[in-house]
Amino acid sequence: MIQPPKTFDPRLPWRAFAPVLGVVLLALAAPAAAQRPEQRGAGAEIDWVARDGRIGFDRSTEASARKDLTELEPGDYGRSSALLALGASGSFKGRAILIEETALGGLPDERAAAALGLGELGAARVGEGIDVLLGLATDADATVAEAAVVALVRLGDPDARAAVAELAAGGGELAETARQVLAHRVDPEGAAFPAAFKRFYRLRWEAGRNYGFIDGQLWSQTLLQELGESDLFLEALTLRLVTEMGVEGAKDHVLEILLDGQGLGRIGAAIKLMPAAVELMIETGVWRPRDQKEWSWLVTTVLHEELQPFFPRSLASALQFEFPLVRLMAAGLLYDADTRFEEILIEAFDGEDAVLRAQAAFVAGASEIITFAPRLREMLDDPNPWVAANAMGALIRMGSPQAATRAVELLATAPEDRTPRLTSFFFEVLARCAPDPEVLTFLETIHRSLEGPDRVAADSILLISRRSLSTDALRRELPLLNPLTVQAFRGAQALGISPNEQDLRLLARLFPRERAPDINLELAVALTMQGHRASEPLLRASVWGLSFDYSVLACGIVARAYGLETLITWLLDPPTDATDEDVRRVGYAVGGIGGERAIEQLQRALGTTSGAELPALQGAILGAYGARTR
């Protein structure tokens, strides 16, 4: 259904929608990492002190932080956390680097991070760095000065604390910051929480996740383990990659999943891979959507993938149901063939249901039904932002200067003065309209004048639509966004379309994100398609843990992403809890992909000239000869 993006179903086709949260997040809510004592409820303020107590660093921190500092350019995401981690490692060698990084001419955020890193060295190791911090405490840049004050207090040195106390006795904003920092250091629970310390805690948490430990474990491994334990997430990842990568023999397995499986994602995958076959199955009754939700998703996918020529009979069938949203979409898609469907659209335009009004606007734009343009212009002032956003998008799609002007005025308005959610809804509608040429021309005209989330949204739509565009702005803005937002999700998707070296490095640094399965899916897809090993644990979990058809599809993905050798290596060294049936299944996939050569390779590795009694070779032989009949 074309509704405001509220919930997240990991089985939906990802191109059409930018979900926020839902089924996967609920599935992942139980693991310990998602239920920490510092999180006192939905939307509650983080207990920064409690969370900081979970962070640890060791000797390996120095090497990894220094390595990244040699690779990252000033301003790159992760460089500030690397600087703080270098100090937290207690590195004598790192001290000189940190002192150098505090020098004038550097970026304020990175100078501040280097100052905080000096503070993490401690009194015994900071050496001449204490004099550097004393000088920075009066720096012209407030961010740097406040960071130096925090660092001096964190050192545990009496002279450093006395210097901060002297600052606190003076006047001005820095004196107030110094007083708050001193009070917080003495009584973290009772004193007012200074913004300077919050910035420190946030950066130290990032450093711990990237270069240290959280609760004694590597944080990325913890998050990957949780993702790998969610069959819903793994199935969504498998379906998405299969439709993107063109895995040989995938249609047979997707067909089985469509017939016997659950979830809406299987419908989207089947439609994208074999639209004519799905239409024929519906017509003959071999398979049909089970309920209103599945019918809605089928018609929605057809609408967004612009596949209506493949589904004339299915759309006609959808009109027979008493599902208003389904009937409305089907009527719009069939409008060119029969204008009697106009009544259904008029009923939706005139109704009280905001979702139906919004969907009527979208369908009118998608089918370019110009006769509804006057109604759409009236809807620009609709009090419901989802309705107004759909009307604006539909009119832009029709080439309306009035709607384009209204959109430009909206984006020129300060974010705090805009109608709540109208902007995010507007970009969501444009994303669903793309790659409509009018929409893309509009975005190409305005995107350079935008900033922050607006720039991310516009650039993302253009990149996903394969327009040639620099990714510099997107790479700069994406790490700053809340990973649960639509803008972050679509930004990750866009950056993964055709990433350059810097894009790929950022995608790997961002992956995985805590309690953000939607963006994790996009990051995993992008990394896998580029052959990056960061997502390998998820594919391994899919190969060994999912049901037969999903597992075989995941094997095909591994072979495409990393090569058949990787899959054979996994087969020769299966997990300890793998059954003979599991080994036989993966062997079947290896044989189907590699044929007789794969069988011979397995025989050599297993030290046998026959091996018919071994599950891996049993499966490989079946797979190899079964592939001949396709």
PyMOL commands that set and color helices and strands:
alter all, ss='L'
color gray80, all
select helices_A, chain A and resi 23-28+32-34+48-52+59-71+79-88+92-101+108-121+123-126+129-136+142-155+158-168+173-186+195-211+219-228+231-245+250-260+265-273+275-284+292-305+308-310+312-318+324-333+339-350+354-366+370-379+385-397+401-412+415-417+422-433+437-449+452-464+472-480+486-495+501-510+517-529+533-545+548-562+564-572+580-606+615-627
alter helices_A, ss='H'
color red, helices_A
select strands_A, chain A and resi 55-56+213-214
alter strands_A, ss='S'
color yellow, strands_A
deselect
rebuild
show_as cartoon
